[in-house]
Amino acid sequence: VQPASIERLAAAFARLPGIGPRTAQRLTYHVLTRPEDEVRTLAQALIEVKELIGECRICFNLAEGPECVICRDPRRDPALLCVVEGPADVLPIERTHEYRGRYHVLGGALSPVDGIGPQDLHLEELYRRVVAGDPDLPGDPGGTGSRITEVVVATNPTTAGEATALQIGADLGRLAPQVTVTRLASGLPVGADLEHADEVTLGRAFAGRRAL
Ligand SMILES: [Zn+2]
């Protein structure tokens, strides 16, 4: 009933999260009404993120180039490291303005039922950072050893997130007993994702973090 190119765009929109077939159709009509240069800018931006964005070689956050903007920022507190499941968890924490350290992105959470074990996450890299530091980063010049004094485990308040937090607490207790490992205070809705928590709740959970 529609030209093939319209069908193709609507189908592409419908594959986006939270977009149903009706919204996909509406977005398609919207694109048709916009000037060509505006549509070209959108298309270009879509391609550019895929071409330019990769993983930070230090923290596995999203990065344009070898290191992310947070790792490269000399104003970040080198004593604090916050562990999150995915790159989408970094922005909500930044928005709370409660945290001034660096991050470590695990790439998921431990979940034996889904076949996700320790080797599937960036845990080894985390332990190496905590033990040896980040020699190439501002604040730790020349690799003088780790300056990390606290690791804040901000995995999601889900079964997998809790299991991951416990594992990290146990491993770091063995590998780096001088480092305090903390967990966000309760108050975050159980089973919810950090990504969807509001700033005030997340900020409070951060301020009220406790030793694991
Ligand atoms: Zn980074």
py3Dmol code that shows the C-alpha trace and the ligand (Angstrom):
import py3Dmol

protein = """\
ATOM      1  CA  VAL A   1       0.000   0.000   0.000  1.00  0.00           C
ATOM      2  CA  GLN A   2       3.024   2.285   0.390  1.00  0.00           C
ATOM      3  CA  PRO A   3       6.113   2.899  -1.760  1.00  0.00           C
ATOM      4  CA  ALA A   4       8.892   0.443  -0.896  1.00  0.00           C
ATOM      5  CA  SER A   5      11.309   3.132   0.379  1.00  0.00           C
ATOM      6  CA  ILE A   6       8.704   4.337   2.889  1.00  0.00           C
ATOM      7  CA  GLU A   7       8.105   0.763   4.035  1.00  0.00           C
ATOM      8  CA  ARG A   8      11.849   0.272   4.486  1.00  0.00           C
ATOM      9  CA  LEU A   9      12.274   3.391   6.656  1.00  0.00           C
ATOM     10  CA  ALA A  10       9.210   2.569   8.769  1.00  0.00           C
ATOM     11  CA  ALA A  11      10.515  -0.973   9.289  1.00  0.00           C
ATOM     12  CA  ALA A  12      13.907   0.421  10.349  1.00  0.00           C
ATOM     13  CA  PHE A  13      12.294   2.788  12.872  1.00  0.00           C
ATOM     14  CA  ALA A  14      10.117  -0.048  14.209  1.00  0.00           C
ATOM     15  CA  ARG A  15      13.258  -1.987  15.171  1.00  0.00           C
ATOM     16  CA  LEU A  16      14.301   0.803  17.582  1.00  0.00           C
ATOM     17  CA  PRO A  17      13.572   0.205  21.300  1.00  0.00           C
ATOM     18  CA  GLY A  18      10.240   1.626  22.471  1.00  0.00           C
ATOM     19  CA  ILE A  19       9.052   2.359  18.930  1.00  0.00           C
ATOM     20  CA  GLY A  20       5.896   0.549  17.833  1.00  0.00           C
ATOM     21  CA  PRO A  21       4.608   0.331  14.244  1.00  0.00           C
ATOM     22  CA  ARG A  22       2.390   3.432  14.603  1.00  0.00           C
ATOM     23  CA  THR A  23       5.181   5.629  15.926  1.00  0.00           C
ATOM     24  CA  ALA A  24       7.482   4.240  13.227  1.00  0.00           C
ATOM     25  CA  GLN A  25       4.985   5.327  10.583  1.00  0.00           C
ATOM     26  CA  ARG A  26       4.643   8.775  12.174  1.00  0.00           C
ATOM     27  CA  LEU A  27       8.426   9.252  12.258  1.00  0.00           C
ATOM     28  CA  THR A  28       8.624   8.238   8.608  1.00  0.00           C
ATOM     29  CA  TYR A  29       6.053  10.886   7.598  1.00  0.00           C
ATOM     30  CA  HIS A  30       7.919  13.386   9.766  1.00  0.00           C
ATOM     31  CA  VAL A  31      11.181  12.710   7.911  1.00  0.00           C
ATOM     32  CA  LEU A  32       9.373  13.264   4.596  1.00  0.00           C
ATOM     33  CA  THR A  33       8.251  16.729   5.678  1.00  0.00           C
ATOM     34  CA  ARG A  34      11.743  17.908   6.763  1.00  0.00           C
ATOM     35  CA  PRO A  35      14.221  19.756   4.532  1.00  0.00           C
ATOM     36  CA  GLU A  36      16.807  17.535   2.883  1.00  0.00           C
ATOM     37  CA  ASP A  37      19.842  19.022   4.700  1.00  0.00           C
ATOM     38  CA  GLU A  38      18.250  18.323   8.072  1.00  0.00           C
ATOM     39  CA  VAL A  39      17.605  14.686   7.133  1.00  0.00           C
ATOM     40  CA  ARG A  40      21.145  14.395   5.784  1.00  0.00           C
ATOM     41  CA  THR A  41      22.540  15.656   9.115  1.00  0.00           C
ATOM     42  CA  LEU A  42      20.543  12.999  10.968  1.00  0.00           C
ATOM     43  CA  ALA A  43      21.676  10.225   8.628  1.00  0.00           C
ATOM     44  CA  GLN A  44      25.280  11.395   8.891  1.00  0.00           C
ATOM     45  CA  ALA A  45      25.118  11.437  12.708  1.00  0.00           C
ATOM     46  CA  LEU A  46      23.813   7.848  12.717  1.00  0.00           C
ATOM     47  CA  ILE A  47      26.700   6.643  10.567  1.00  0.00           C
ATOM     48  CA  GLU A  48      29.306   8.688  12.443  1.00  0.00           C
ATOM     49  CA  VAL A  49      28.587   7.212  15.880  1.00  0.00           C
ATOM     50  CA  LYS A  50      29.096   3.746  14.430  1.00  0.00           C
ATOM     51  CA  GLU A  51      32.338   4.789  12.720  1.00  0.00           C
ATOM     52  CA  LEU A  52      33.846   6.899  15.502  1.00  0.00           C
ATOM     53  CA  ILE A  53      32.761   5.317  18.767  1.00  0.00           C
ATOM     54  CA  GLY A  54      34.629   2.418  20.285  1.00  0.00           C
ATOM     55  CA  GLU A  55      35.604   1.224  23.763  1.00  0.00           C
ATOM     56  CA  CYS A  56      37.956   3.149  26.030  1.00  0.00           C
ATOM     57  CA  ARG A  57      41.052   0.984  26.401  1.00  0.00           C
ATOM     58  CA  ILE A  58      41.210   1.752  30.130  1.00  0.00           C
ATOM     59  CA  CYS A  59      37.631   1.724  31.448  1.00  0.00           C
ATOM     60  CA  PHE A  60      35.610   0.238  28.517  1.00  0.00           C
ATOM     61  CA  ASN A  61      33.274   3.218  28.483  1.00  0.00           C
ATOM     62  CA  LEU A  62      32.288   4.574  25.062  1.00  0.00           C
ATOM     63  CA  ALA A  63      35.088   6.594  23.540  1.00  0.00           C
ATOM     64  CA  GLU A  64      36.007   8.528  20.440  1.00  0.00           C
ATOM     65  CA  GLY A  65      39.641   7.530  20.135  1.00  0.00           C
ATOM     66  CA  PRO A  66      41.643   5.239  22.438  1.00  0.00           C
ATOM     67  CA  GLU A  67      40.500   6.785  25.746  1.00  0.00           C
ATOM     68  CA  CYS A  68      37.207   8.245  26.936  1.00  0.00           C
ATOM     69  CA  VAL A  69      36.795  11.869  28.051  1.00  0.00           C
ATOM     70  CA  ILE A  70      36.411  10.849  31.703  1.00  0.00           C
ATOM     71  CA  CYS A  71      39.673   8.869  31.828  1.00  0.00           C
ATOM     72  CA  ARG A  72      41.516  11.752  30.146  1.00  0.00           C
ATOM     73  CA  ASP A  73      40.129  14.396  32.513  1.00  0.00           C
ATOM     74  CA  PRO A  74      42.866  15.443  35.015  1.00  0.00           C
ATOM     75  CA  ARG A  75      40.232  16.856  37.403  1.00  0.00           C
ATOM     76  CA  ARG A  76      38.892  13.377  38.105  1.00  0.00           C
ATOM     77  CA  ASP A  77      39.737  11.976  41.524  1.00  0.00           C
ATOM     78  CA  PRO A  78      42.212   9.105  40.910  1.00  0.00           C
ATOM     79  CA  ALA A  79      41.375   7.617  44.321  1.00  0.00           C
ATOM     80  CA  LEU A  80      37.805   6.694  43.359  1.00  0.00           C
ATOM     81  CA  LEU A  81      36.668   4.046  40.907  1.00  0.00           C
ATOM     82  CA  CYS A  82      32.999   3.324  40.190  1.00  0.00           C
ATOM     83  CA  VAL A  83      32.098  -0.059  38.686  1.00  0.00           C
ATOM     84  CA  VAL A  84      29.024  -0.184  36.429  1.00  0.00           C
ATOM     85  CA  GLU A  85      27.492  -2.864  34.219  1.00  0.00           C
ATOM     86  CA  GLY A  86      27.186  -0.904  30.978  1.00  0.00           C
ATOM     87  CA  PRO A  87      28.125   2.400  29.363  1.00  0.00           C
ATOM     88  CA  ALA A  88      24.484   3.539  29.696  1.00  0.00           C
ATOM     89  CA  ASP A  89      24.940   3.592  33.499  1.00  0.00           C
ATOM     90  CA  VAL A  90      27.651   6.258  33.431  1.00  0.00           C
ATOM     91  CA  LEU A  91      25.498   9.208  32.351  1.00  0.00           C
ATOM     92  CA  PRO A  92      22.832   8.848  35.101  1.00  0.00           C
ATOM     93  CA  ILE A  93      25.607   8.780  37.731  1.00  0.00           C
ATOM     94  CA  GLU A  94      27.274  11.835  36.182  1.00  0.00           C
ATOM     95  CA  ARG A  95      23.952  13.695  36.318  1.00  0.00           C
ATOM     96  CA  THR A  96      23.732  13.272  40.104  1.00  0.00           C
ATOM     97  CA  HIS A  97      26.958  15.324  40.579  1.00  0.00           C
ATOM     98  CA  GLU A  98      27.666  13.122  43.615  1.00  0.00           C
ATOM     99  CA  TYR A  99      30.670  11.388  42.104  1.00  0.00           C
ATOM    100  CA  ARG A 100      33.999  12.785  40.858  1.00  0.00           C
ATOM    101  CA  GLY A 101      36.108   9.688  40.280  1.00  0.00           C
ATOM    102  CA  ARG A 102      36.619   7.462  37.281  1.00  0.00           C
ATOM    103  CA  TYR A 103      34.656   4.445  36.030  1.00  0.00           C
ATOM    104  CA  HIS A 104      35.074   0.834  35.047  1.00  0.00           C
ATOM    105  CA  VAL A 105      32.486  -0.682  32.706  1.00  0.00           C
ATOM    106  CA  LEU A 106      32.090  -4.446  33.177  1.00  0.00           C
ATOM    107  CA  GLY A 107      30.118  -5.194  30.025  1.00  0.00           C
ATOM    108  CA  GLY A 108      27.313  -6.999  31.894  1.00  0.00           C
ATOM    109  CA  ALA A 109      26.698  -8.867  35.150  1.00  0.00           C
ATOM    110  CA  LEU A 110      27.355 -12.403  36.368  1.00  0.00           C
ATOM    111  CA  SER A 111      24.449 -14.651  35.457  1.00  0.00           C
ATOM    112  CA  PRO A 112      25.133 -18.402  35.359  1.00  0.00           C
ATOM    113  CA  VAL A 113      21.627 -19.132  34.013  1.00  0.00           C
ATOM    114  CA  ASP A 114      22.417 -16.969  30.971  1.00  0.00           C
ATOM    115  CA  GLY A 115      25.879 -18.468  30.673  1.00  0.00           C
ATOM    116  CA  ILE A 116      27.625 -15.232  31.722  1.00  0.00           C
ATOM    117  CA  GLY A 117      30.644 -16.018  33.881  1.00  0.00           C
ATOM    118  CA  PRO A 118      33.572 -13.944  35.199  1.00  0.00           C
ATOM    119  CA  GLN A 119      35.540 -14.459  31.975  1.00  0.00           C
ATOM    120  CA  ASP A 120      32.777 -12.693  29.994  1.00  0.00           C
ATOM    121  CA  LEU A 121      33.158  -9.453  31.982  1.00  0.00           C
ATOM    122  CA  HIS A 122      36.045  -6.978  32.301  1.00  0.00           C
ATOM    123  CA  LEU A 123      36.823  -8.222  35.828  1.00  0.00           C
ATOM    124  CA  GLU A 124      40.500  -9.097  35.304  1.00  0.00           C
ATOM    125  CA  GLU A 125      41.077  -5.612  33.909  1.00  0.00           C
ATOM    126  CA  LEU A 126      39.302  -4.123  36.942  1.00  0.00           C
ATOM    127  CA  TYR A 127      41.501  -6.014  39.390  1.00  0.00           C
ATOM    128  CA  ARG A 128      44.623  -5.039  37.448  1.00  0.00           C
ATOM    129  CA  ARG A 129      43.609  -1.367  37.639  1.00  0.00           C
ATOM    130  CA  VAL A 130      42.936  -1.544  41.357  1.00  0.00           C
ATOM    131  CA  VAL A 131      46.205  -3.337  42.083  1.00  0.00           C
ATOM    132  CA  ALA A 132      48.538  -1.574  39.626  1.00  0.00           C
ATOM    133  CA  GLY A 133      46.801   1.723  38.911  1.00  0.00           C
ATOM    134  CA  ASP A 134      46.393   3.511  35.575  1.00  0.00           C
ATOM    135  CA  PRO A 135      49.970   4.463  34.705  1.00  0.00           C
ATOM    136  CA  ASP A 136      49.054   6.355  31.532  1.00  0.00           C
ATOM    137  CA  LEU A 137      46.398   8.552  33.068  1.00  0.00           C
ATOM    138  CA  PRO A 138      46.646  12.044  34.523  1.00  0.00           C
ATOM    139  CA  GLY A 139      46.914  11.815  38.293  1.00  0.00           C
ATOM    140  CA  ASP A 140      49.014   8.667  38.216  1.00  0.00           C
ATOM    141  CA  PRO A 141      52.130   9.763  36.317  1.00  0.00           C
ATOM    142  CA  GLY A 142      54.812   7.246  35.568  1.00  0.00           C
ATOM    143  CA  GLY A 143      52.880   4.333  36.972  1.00  0.00           C
ATOM    144  CA  THR A 144      53.678   4.903  40.622  1.00  0.00           C
ATOM    145  CA  GLY A 145      51.197   2.210  41.567  1.00  0.00           C
ATOM    146  CA  SER A 146      47.525   2.383  42.336  1.00  0.00           C
ATOM    147  CA  ARG A 147      46.088   5.434  44.027  1.00  0.00           C
ATOM    148  CA  ILE A 148      42.624   3.894  44.186  1.00  0.00           C
ATOM    149  CA  THR A 149      41.396   3.853  47.772  1.00  0.00           C
ATOM    150  CA  GLU A 150      37.699   3.173  47.168  1.00  0.00           C
ATOM    151  CA  VAL A 151      35.843   1.058  44.626  1.00  0.00           C
ATOM    152  CA  VAL A 152      32.137   1.893  44.456  1.00  0.00           C
ATOM    153  CA  VAL A 153      30.210  -1.052  43.046  1.00  0.00           C
ATOM    154  CA  ALA A 154      27.219   0.444  41.211  1.00  0.00           C
ATOM    155  CA  THR A 155      25.892  -2.655  39.494  1.00  0.00           C
ATOM    156  CA  ASN A 156      22.103  -2.848  39.113  1.00  0.00           C
ATOM    157  CA  PRO A 157      19.962  -3.883  42.128  1.00  0.00           C
ATOM    158  CA  THR A 158      19.047  -7.150  40.391  1.00  0.00           C
ATOM    159  CA  THR A 159      20.008 -10.753  41.211  1.00  0.00           C
ATOM    160  CA  ALA A 160      22.831 -10.649  38.669  1.00  0.00           C
ATOM    161  CA  GLY A 161      23.964  -7.190  39.794  1.00  0.00           C
ATOM    162  CA  GLU A 162      24.066  -8.260  43.459  1.00  0.00           C
ATOM    163  CA  ALA A 163      25.937 -11.469  42.639  1.00  0.00           C
ATOM    164  CA  THR A 164      28.488  -9.432  40.691  1.00  0.00           C
ATOM    165  CA  ALA A 165      28.911  -6.968  43.580  1.00  0.00           C
ATOM    166  CA  LEU A 166      29.526  -9.813  46.037  1.00  0.00           C
ATOM    167  CA  GLN A 167      32.062 -11.420  43.708  1.00  0.00           C
ATOM    168  CA  ILE A 168      33.964  -8.129  43.293  1.00  0.00           C
ATOM    169  CA  GLY A 169      33.895  -7.541  47.065  1.00  0.00           C
ATOM    170  CA  ALA A 170      35.311 -11.020  47.736  1.00  0.00           C
ATOM    171  CA  ASP A 171      37.976 -10.830  45.013  1.00  0.00           C
ATOM    172  CA  LEU A 172      39.176  -7.352  45.957  1.00  0.00           C
ATOM    173  CA  GLY A 173      39.175  -8.289  49.646  1.00  0.00           C
ATOM    174  CA  ARG A 174      41.764 -10.908  48.696  1.00  0.00           C
ATOM    175  CA  LEU A 175      43.722  -9.002  46.010  1.00  0.00           C
ATOM    176  CA  ALA A 176      43.669  -5.479  47.430  1.00  0.00           C
ATOM    177  CA  PRO A 177      42.672  -5.582  51.119  1.00  0.00           C
ATOM    178  CA  GLN A 178      43.777  -1.951  51.606  1.00  0.00           C
ATOM    179  CA  VAL A 179      41.029  -0.758  49.225  1.00  0.00           C
ATOM    180  CA  THR A 180      37.532  -0.044  50.570  1.00  0.00           C
ATOM    181  CA  VAL A 181      34.787  -1.620  48.467  1.00  0.00           C
ATOM    182  CA  THR A 182      31.407   0.083  48.809  1.00  0.00           C
ATOM    183  CA  ARG A 183      27.938  -0.596  47.431  1.00  0.00           C
ATOM    184  CA  LEU A 184      25.237   1.975  46.679  1.00  0.00           C
ATOM    185  CA  ALA A 185      22.757   2.418  49.528  1.00  0.00           C
ATOM    186  CA  SER A 186      19.427   0.676  49.246  1.00  0.00           C
ATOM    187  CA  GLY A 187      16.570   2.865  48.097  1.00  0.00           C
ATOM    188  CA  LEU A 188      16.969   2.053  44.451  1.00  0.00           C
ATOM    189  CA  PRO A 189      13.961  -0.005  43.389  1.00  0.00           C
ATOM    190  CA  VAL A 190      14.872  -3.707  43.524  1.00  0.00           C
ATOM    191  CA  GLY A 191      15.047  -5.272  40.081  1.00  0.00           C
ATOM    192  CA  ALA A 192      15.244  -1.877  38.372  1.00  0.00           C
ATOM    193  CA  ASP A 193      18.110  -0.644  36.247  1.00  0.00           C
ATOM    194  CA  LEU A 194      20.413   2.185  37.262  1.00  0.00           C
ATOM    195  CA  GLU A 195      19.830   3.578  33.814  1.00  0.00           C
ATOM    196  CA  HIS A 196      16.194   4.308  34.661  1.00  0.00           C
ATOM    197  CA  ALA A 197      16.630   5.571  38.228  1.00  0.00           C
ATOM    198  CA  ASP A 198      15.883   9.242  38.798  1.00  0.00           C
ATOM    199  CA  GLU A 199      18.743  11.595  39.682  1.00  0.00           C
ATOM    200  CA  VAL A 200      17.623  12.340  43.236  1.00  0.00           C
ATOM    201  CA  THR A 201      17.241   8.667  44.187  1.00  0.00           C
ATOM    202  CA  LEU A 202      20.512   7.728  42.540  1.00  0.00           C
ATOM    203  CA  GLY A 203      22.289  10.700  44.116  1.00  0.00           C
ATOM    204  CA  ARG A 204      21.059   9.640  47.559  1.00  0.00           C
ATOM    205  CA  ALA A 205      22.108   6.046  46.950  1.00  0.00           C
ATOM    206  CA  PHE A 206      25.568   7.336  46.062  1.00  0.00           C
ATOM    207  CA  ALA A 207      25.914   9.633  49.047  1.00  0.00           C
ATOM    208  CA  GLY A 208      24.760   6.844  51.379  1.00  0.00           C
ATOM    209  CA  ARG A 209      27.049   4.108  50.023  1.00  0.00           C
ATOM    210  CA  ARG A 210      28.331   1.564  52.514  1.00  0.00           C
ATOM    211  CA  ALA A 211      31.242  -0.827  52.824  1.00  0.00           C
ATOM    212  CA  LEU A 212      30.462  -4.161  51.196  1.00  0.00           C
TER     213      LEU A 212
END
"""
ligand_1 = """\
1
ZN
Zn 37.769 5.532 30.007
"""
view = py3Dmol.view(width=600, height=400)
view.addModel(protein, "pdb")
view.setStyle({"model": 0}, {"cartoon": {"style": "trace"}})
view.addModel(ligand_1, "xyz")
view.setStyle({"model": 1}, {"stick": {}})
view.zoomTo()
view.show()
